[in-house]
Amino acid sequence: MTEATQHPESHGGHDHHDGPLNADSFTVDFSPVRAISLIVLLIGAIAFGVLGVINLGISHSGMRDFFTTYLVGVIFWASLPFGAIGMMSLAYLTTASWGVVLRRHFQAAQRTIPVLALLCVPLIASVFLSHSATQMEGNISPFWWADGSLNGPAAAINPNGGMKDFALVDGKEVSVAGTAREGMRPEAIEEAHHKMHDYLNPMFFTIRFIGYFLLMGAFAYFYNAWGLKYEDTDEPAYWSKLRGLAGPGLLLWALTMTFFATDWVMSVEPTWASSMFPVVFGMNQFTTVFSVGVLVVYALTSGNPTITAIVKDKFRIDMGSLLFGFTMVWAYATFCQYMLVWAGNLPEEIAYYRKRGDAGWQYLAFFLMACHFLLPFIIFLFREVKTNRKVMQGLALWILLVNALDVLWWIVPSYPHPEGGLYVPMSLAAVLMVGGLWGLAYSWQLRRRPILPANSETQFLASWGHH
């Protein structure tokens, strides 16, 4: 799928180029990224604030809607810094051409990890606030286990997130209204209580949150420090360090994202769990970070003939094919998740799809099936699509939209909205607002270096096909 790039210790370094490259030739105007981010931030913040205030007046779960829709925006944009760690690891392992073309994008996205951590702080605060406000009965935090009323002598769990159907009294489960209707197994109830007391509690949740960001921040630091030194010196020692870090980095990224997806997405559901969801979550990250990279790099370099000549059709086809592959893996993992839940037919697990198959959410599911899988599958089959910059930019924007809707589908239907509400437009506004904040930090990081490294890797790309 991809053409490996050359490196000094294995391919003779500068043997494959037509002459030295000038870093000034790779300087582009990054101001459009900053301007667009600022506009998106203003639109998103105003819309989110206005819709949130209106929703507080019409919905009993207005405060919870506020934090839940904000969680949608945070989870979607977490794909950029976290996904960039995974993509950078994969790029160094495979020494692929797209890893050079998109490296500045990955490096800049990784350096926004502190910004993402700050954006998560309101959600951490909502967990502690909900835990202490027992009278609110779970109407603050998007996470059901943060409900302070579940920590008294009677704790109730309902897989559908509405009326409490199961109570824990003096260490025993006592059925209340709806038990027979839902048919939850006693062992599932017990497991949910163990999750709440042993794993899903505010303090341990916060400790794990700090651990995730420290670990991913460490990888981002070394990928940037060693990567920039290698680009400046072409020293094989730095390349060896990067290759040595990439293997453990990819494994630790996958493990960390599995726990992160469990804590921040799967735990919004009281009894549902999926071994396939981390794969869905990871592919959503990969397609998001890759789409933003394609969109930014293609848009910023379209007027630079030097860069256009270096990023040949072969490398554009590679990037389009890889995006196509990630989309197919997402579809496969999503289908497997549904198939396993359907085959198991456990009441506490099928509640996840029951909630998303009613109240209008089924139409969003049909949209995702058609536009997250079928449409990209058909379009990416054509070779000409992958070499057309404008079409690829349009596809990248489209994939970002459906990925955002996919995140919304994961999170917002987790509890009922009997009074209606503005939770869908609030979610989209939150995506814009958080995206604008993140984009400002990203644009500031992106402008610190030329869009392509002026070293032996880019020289090989420039000379590719001349022999």
N, C-alpha and C positions, 0 to 999 in steps of 0.2 A: 504493500500500500504506500509506503513512504520510502524516499531515497535517503540513505544515510549520508550524513555530512562527514567531511574529513577532519582529522585532528592530528596534531604534530607527532604524537608518539606512535601512531599506527599508520599514517599515510604520508609522511614526509612533509607535513606542514604547508609551506608556501609553494609547492611544486605545481599546484593546479590553479593558477590565476593569470590574468593578463597584465597585471601591474598593481601597485599599491592602491588601496582604497583610501579615500579622504572622508573622515568622519563628518566634515561639513556638508558633504553631499547627502547625508542621511538626516540632516536637520529639517524638521517639518514644523508647521504652525500648530501647536496644541491648544490654542485659544478656543477653537470651536467646542472642544470637549468641556472646557470650563464654562463656557457660555451656555451650552445646552444643559449642563448639570444645574446651573443656577436657575434657569427657567423652569426646569422640571421640579426642582426643590420648591420654588415659590408656588407653582400650581398645585403640587401635591400637598404641601403644608396647609395652604388655604382650604383646599377641598376637604382634607382630613379633619381639620378643626371645625369647619362649618357642619359637615355631615355628622361628626361625632357629637356635637352639641345638640343637633336636631334628634339624633338617634337616642340620646339620653332621655328625651322627653316622650318618646313613643315606644320604647322597648324596656321591659323589665330587666333585661340583661345588658343594658346600655354600657355600663362600665366594663363588663366582661367583653363586650363587642369591641370596645376601644383597644384593650390589650390584645385581644385575639387577632384583630385585623392588623395591628402593628406587628404582631408575631409573623404574619404572612410576609410583610415587607422585609423583616430582618432575615427570615429563613431564605427567602429568594436571593437577597444580595449577599448572604453568607457564602453562596456558591462561588463568588468571585475570588476572595482571598483564600478560602479553603480549597476550592477546586483548582486554583493555580498551583497549590502545593502538589497535588496529585498529578496535574498535567506536566509540571516541571520535572517531577520524578520520572514520569513516563518518557519525556523528551530526552533526558540525559541517558536513560537506559537504552533507548532505541537509536540515539544519535540521528534523529530524523530531521529533515529539512524544515518542517513546520515548527520545530522547537527553536530554530534560529530566527525564523520570520516573526514568530509571536513571542519571543523571549522578553522583549521590553514590556509587553503587556502583562505577562505572567509575573515578572519582577515587580512592576508597579502595583499590581493587584495584591501581591503578597505583603507588601509594605503597608497596606491599609488594615492589617489585622488589628492594631490598637484601636482604630476607628470603629471597627465592627464590635469590639469588646465594649466600648462605651455605648454603642447603640443597644446592646443587650441589657444594660443596667436597668432601664425601666421595667423590663420583664422580670428580672431578678427581684426588684422591689415589689412587683405585683404579687409574687409568690409569698413573700413575708407578710405583706399587707393582708392578703387573703387568709393566710394562716392564723393571723391574730384577730381578724374580724369575724368571729364565729356567727354573728347575727346575719351576715350577708349570705351565708349558705352557698358559697361557691360562685357568687356573681361578681367577682373581681378578676381573678387570674384565669387565663385560658387553660390552666392545668387543674384537672379535677382533684388531684391528690393534695393540692394546696388549700382546699376548703377546710377552714378551721373547725367547722361543725363535725367533721369526720374524726376528730381526735378526742372526743368526749367518751362517756361510757357507752354511747350508742353510735355506731358508725355504719353508714349505709352506702351501698354501691349499686349503681344502675348502669348497665351497659349502654343504654340509650341516652344517658346524660340528662334525663329529665327528672321526673318524680323518683324519689328514693324508694327502691323496691326491696332492699335487703338490709337488715339491721344487725349489728353485732352487739349483743347485750350479755354482759357478764361472761364474755369469752365464747358465746354461742351465737350462731346465725339464727335469726328469727325472721320468718317470712312476713312481709307486709304486702300491701296492694300490688298486684302485678307479678308476683313470684311465679305463679303457675303459667301466666301468659308468656313470660320470657323463658322459663325453663332452664335457667342457669344451673350448672352443676355445682354442688357444694365445694368440690376441690377448686373450682375456678374462683369462687368467692373467697376462699381461704388464701389462694395465691394472690389475689388482688390486695388483700389486707397486708400480706407480707411485703408486697411491692411498696405499699404506702408507708409502712413503718420502718422497713429495713433499707430501702433504696430510694424511693421517691419521697424524700423529705427536704424541706428548704435548705438546711445546712449542708447536707451531703450533695444536693443538687448544685449549690454554689461552689463547693470545693471541686467538684468535677468540672464545672464551667471554667474555673481558673486553670485547672490542669490542661484542659483542651487547648486553651489559648496560649499557655506557656509552651506546650509541646509544639504546636503549629508555628508559633512565633520563633522558636529556636530553629526549626527547619527553614523558615523564611529568611532568617538572619544569615545562616550559612550559605544558602543558595544565592543570596544576593552578594555577600562578601566575597566568596570564592569565585562566583561567576563573573563579577566585575573585574577581579584581579586577573582571572584567566583571559578575559577579553583584552585587557590592557597590555598583558605581557606575553600571551600565547605560551606560557610555561606549562609543560605537560604535567607537572606536579599538581597544579590546581585542577586540571581536567580529571586526573586520577581521583582526587578528593571528591569531586562532584559525582563521578560515576560510582564511587564507593558509598556515597551518601544516598544515592537515588534508590537503590534496592531496598534498604531498610526504610527509607522515607516513604516509598509506595506502600509497603506493608503496614507501617505505623499509621499512615494516612487512612488506609482502609479500616483499620481497627478503631482509630479515633472517631472517624465519621460514623461508624456503626453505633458507638456509644452516644455520639452527639445526636444522631437521628432518633435514637431511642429516647433520649432525655427531652429533646426539644420538639419532636413531632409525634412519635408514637405514643408518648405519655399523655397526650391530650385525650386519648381514648381510655376509658376505665379498664376494659378487659381485653382489648385487642392487642395482638403482637404478631409480627410477621418476620420470618427469617429472610424473605426476599426484599423487604422494603429497603434495607440499607443499599442493595444494588440499585433499586429504583432511585433512591436518594443520590447515590454517587453518579449515576448517569445523568440525572438532572443537573448536578453540579458541572459535570464535564461539558454537556451541551451548552449550558449557560455561559461558562467562562470562555469556551471556544468561540461561541457566537459573538460575544462582546469583542474578543480579540480580532476576529475576522472583520467585524463591522468597523472597529476603530482603525485598524491598520489599513484596510482597503480605502476607507474614506479619507484618511490623512495623507496617504501616499499617492493618490490617483493623479496628482499634478506634478509628480517628481519623476522625470524620465529615467534617472539613474536607478531608483528603486524599482520602478516598473520593469526595467530591463533585467534586473537581478531576480525578482520574484517571477519566474517564468511560468508558463502554463502548466508545466509538469508539477511544480510545487503548489500551484493553486488547485490542481486536481487532487493532489495528496490531501490538502486541507479539507476540500469538499467531501472526499471519500471517507476521511476520518469522522467528520461530523455526521455523515450518513451512517457510519458504523455505530457511533454512540447512540443515535436515534433508534436503530434497530435493537440494540441491547436493552434500551429503556423499554421498548415495546415488549420484548421477550420477557423481561423481568416482571413487568406489570401484569402480563397475562398469567405467568406462573404464580404470582401472588394470588390472583383471583381464583385460579384453578385449585390451588392448595386449600384455600378457605372453603371453596365450594365442595371439594371432595371430603374435607374434614367434617363439614356440616355441624360445627359446634356452636351452640346458641350465643356464647359470649364473644365469638369471633365474627359470626355472620352479621352481628349488629353493625359492624363497620360498613358493610355494603348495603344493608337495609336502609341506613340513614342516607347514604349517597345514591340510593335508587328511588328516592321519593322527594316530594316537596320541590320539584324543579331541578334538583341536583342531577337527575338522570340525563338531562339534556346537556349539561356540562360534560358528563361522562362520554356521551355520544360525540360531542365536539372534540374532546381530547383523542378519542379513538380515530376520528377522521383526520384531524389536523395535526396531531402530534406524531402519528404513525403513517396513515395511508397517504396523505398529501406529500410529506417529505419523501416517502418511499418512491413515489412515482416521479417526482421532480428530480431527485438526485440520481436517478438512473441515466439521465441524459448527460453526456460528457460536456456538452457545450455550456451547460448551466454552471459547472464548476470553474470555468475559465472566464466567465462574464462577471466583472466586478460588481456592476449594479444589481444584477440578479442575486448574486451571493449576499450583498448587503441587505437586499429585501428579504431573503430567506433567513438571514441572521436575525433581523428584527422580528420576523414571524415566529421563529423558534423561541425567542425571548418572551413573546406574548403568551404562547401556549405553555411555556414553562412556569410563568407566573400564575396562570390559571390552574395549572397542575398543583402548585403549592397551596393555592386557595382551596382546592378540592380536598387536599389532605387534611386541612386544619379546621376551616370554618364550619362544616357540617357536624362537628363532633358533639355539639349540643343543640337542642331544638330552639327555634325562634318563633314561638306561638303568636307573638304580637306583630310579626313581620319585622321590618327594620331595614336599615341601610347598610348592612354588613358587607354586601358585595361591592358597591361603589366605594365604601370605606377601605376595603382591602386593596382595591386598585389605587386609591389615593395614597395609601400607606406605602405601596410599592414605589410610586413616584417620589414620595417624600424621602424615604430612606435611600432610594436610588440617587436622588439629587445630592444628599449629604455625602454619600459614599463617592459619587462622581467627582465632587470637588476635591476630596482627598486624593482620589485616583489621578485626576488631571495634574495636580501639583507634583505627584510622584513621577508621572509619566514624562514630564518635560525636563527631568533632570539629566537625561541621556538621549543621544540620537536614537531614532527609531530602529536602526539596525546596528549591530556591533561591527566595527571596522577591524576585523581580525581574519584569521585564516578560514574560519567557517563561512563567513560571507564571501570571501574571495573564492572559495570553492563553488558556492552557489552561482557566483558571477560567471565562472568559467565552465559551468556544467553544460554539456552538450557540444562543446567546441572540439572534441576529440573523436 
